[in-house]
């Protein structure tokens, strides 16, 4: 279990380092899309870590959730832009709440197993 979590954290770390060191410049028009898609992807990563800690991790569910969440968030942002509504805020709130919930569960799990 811990090996899988460690690999996920190492992979996330490498991804962040590579992402900050590759000079990719996106137009300002895509900032909303990328930020919401990144938040959705982070939600999936933390959900995967949580599932691994609970011994419920499934690769198919993780991969499908990762891409479908990112695409749904970007789609909501696109539709909101076309309608002139900040619809992306719904995705930010939903994924933000789930991200903090997953992080709290992960923290409790670590503390419970470290202390108890």
C-alpha positions as CSV (number, residue, x, y, z in Angstrom):
1,X,0.0,0.0,0.0
2,X,2.7,2.5,1.0
3,X,4.8,1.6,-2.0
4,X,1.9,2.7,-4.3
5,X,1.4,5.9,-2.5
6,X,5.1,6.6,-2.5
7,X,5.2,6.0,-6.3
8,X,2.3,8.3,-6.8
9,X,3.9,11.1,-4.7
10,X,7.2,10.7,-6.5
11,X,5.4,10.8,-9.9
12,X,3.5,13.9,-8.9
13,X,6.8,15.5,-7.7
14,X,8.5,14.7,-11.0
15,X,5.5,16.0,-12.9
16,X,5.6,19.3,-11.0
17,X,9.4,19.7,-11.5
18,X,9.1,19.0,-15.2
19,X,6.1,21.3,-15.6
20,X,7.9,24.2,-14.0
21,X,11.0,23.7,-16.1
22,X,9.5,23.3,-19.5
23,X,8.9,26.7,-21.1
24,X,5.3,26.4,-22.2
25,X,3.4,29.7,-22.7
26,X,-0.4,29.6,-23.0
27,X,-2.5,32.6,-24.0
28,X,-4.3,34.4,-21.2
29,X,-7.6,33.2,-22.8
30,X,-6.8,29.6,-21.7
31,X,-6.0,30.4,-18.1
32,X,-9.4,29.6,-16.8
33,X,-9.5,26.3,-18.7
34,X,-6.1,25.1,-17.5
35,X,-6.6,26.1,-13.9
36,X,-10.0,24.3,-13.7
37,X,-8.6,21.3,-15.5
38,X,-5.6,21.2,-13.2
39,X,-7.8,21.4,-10.1
40,X,-9.9,18.6,-11.4
41,X,-6.8,16.5,-12.1
42,X,-5.5,17.2,-8.6
43,X,-8.8,16.1,-7.1
44,X,-8.4,12.8,-9.0
45,X,-4.8,12.4,-7.8
46,X,-5.8,12.9,-4.1
47,X,-8.8,10.7,-4.6
48,X,-6.5,8.0,-6.0
49,X,-4.1,8.4,-3.0
50,X,-7.1,8.1,-0.6
51,X,-8.4,5.0,-2.4
52,X,-4.9,3.4,-2.3
53,X,-4.7,4.0,1.5
54,X,-8.1,2.4,1.9
55,X,-7.1,-0.5,-0.4
56,X,-9.8,0.3,-2.9
57,X,-7.7,1.7,-5.7
58,X,-8.6,0.7,-9.3
59,X,-6.5,1.8,-12.2
60,X,-9.5,2.0,-14.6
61,X,-11.5,4.1,-12.2
62,X,-8.6,6.4,-11.6
63,X,-7.7,7.0,-15.3
64,X,-11.3,7.4,-16.4
65,X,-12.0,9.8,-13.5
66,X,-8.8,11.8,-14.1
67,X,-9.7,12.5,-17.7
68,X,-13.5,12.8,-17.4
69,X,-13.1,15.3,-14.5
70,X,-10.7,17.4,-16.3
71,X,-12.8,17.4,-19.5
72,X,-16.0,18.1,-17.6
73,X,-14.4,21.1,-15.8
74,X,-13.0,22.5,-19.1
75,X,-16.3,21.9,-20.7
76,X,-18.2,23.8,-18.0
77,X,-15.7,26.6,-18.4
78,X,-16.2,26.7,-22.2
79,X,-20.0,26.7,-21.9
80,X,-19.9,29.4,-19.3
81,X,-17.6,31.6,-21.5
82,X,-20.0,31.2,-24.4
83,X,-23.0,32.1,-22.2
84,X,-21.2,34.9,-20.4
85,X,-21.6,33.3,-17.0
86,X,-18.7,32.3,-14.7
87,X,-19.9,28.7,-14.7
88,X,-16.3,27.5,-14.0
89,X,-16.8,28.6,-10.4
90,X,-19.2,25.6,-9.9
91,X,-16.3,23.3,-10.9
92,X,-13.8,25.2,-8.6
93,X,-16.2,24.9,-5.6
94,X,-17.0,21.2,-6.3
95,X,-13.4,20.1,-6.9
96,X,-12.0,22.3,-4.2
97,X,-14.4,20.8,-1.6
98,X,-13.5,17.3,-2.7
99,X,-9.8,18.1,-2.7
100,X,-9.9,19.3,0.9
101,X,-12.1,16.4,2.0
102,X,-9.7,13.8,0.5
103,X,-6.7,15.6,2.0
104,X,-8.4,15.5,5.4
105,X,-9.1,11.8,5.1
106,X,-5.5,11.1,4.0
107,X,-4.2,13.2,6.9
108,X,-6.4,11.3,9.4
109,X,-5.4,8.0,8.0
110,X,-1.7,8.8,8.3
111,X,-2.1,10.1,11.8
112,X,-4.2,7.2,12.9
113,X,-1.7,4.6,11.6
114,X,1.4,6.6,12.8
115,X,0.1,7.2,16.3
116,X,-2.1,4.2,16.8
